[in-house]
């Protein structure tokens, strides 16, 4: 009886939480439509503070900051939206517009053919989505093998055997891609510069040499951390140290 009551309480709490989030989201959307972007951001942030993560929430936050001409936060939230849904064309298009507002024009280093395949095709799905693909093909390969095993017709056996082998090979490939994308995501922490202007130095100290300057909205790769400093890398290969509080990791 106690277990049933406990489960009922959990269900009611989840229902109330969902209603609360939906209510906040609806209210924030209305504020956005009425041009009250700062108030909308407060409501969206309230949802975010409840540990709710969704592509739609981050997309709306990005739009709100974009309307206020806040380049860093708008790019940051568009990037977060794409992390959850890389195929969202609306986010991709808006990110292009927001990136044009950033002052730093950094040309990326030429990519190898494998890097281009990874960027243009493999990274269109997150490692979680690739994991789902792997699971689907594992079930499909197992089902086809069972059909092959229990079939009596030689033509059907041949068909099921060949298709099960193909699915198994795709399964191995998707597992490899899933692991590769997970490792890439884990070892490549990206961040957005939030400071309007910041000096990048050659060592993690204020008295070290300034080597270049970055502005709000620039995307960097975080390589290392020392005290309140982060070692970063730009798309063009430049390296340097930045004060940690002046960037926000994705």
Secondary structure, DSSP 8 states (H G I E B T S, - for coil): -HHHHHHHHHHHHHHHHHHHHHHHHHHHHHHHHTT-HHHHHHHHHHHHTTT---HHHHHHHHHHHHHTT-HHHHHHHHHHHHHH-TT-HHHHHHHHHHHHH-S---------HHHHHHHHTGGGS-HHHHHHHHHHHHHHHHHHHHHHHH---HHHHHHHHHHHHHHHHHHHHHHHHHHHHHHHHHH-EEEEE-SSEEEEESSSSTTS-EEEEEETT-EEEEEEEETTEEEEE-TTS-EEEEEGGGEEE-
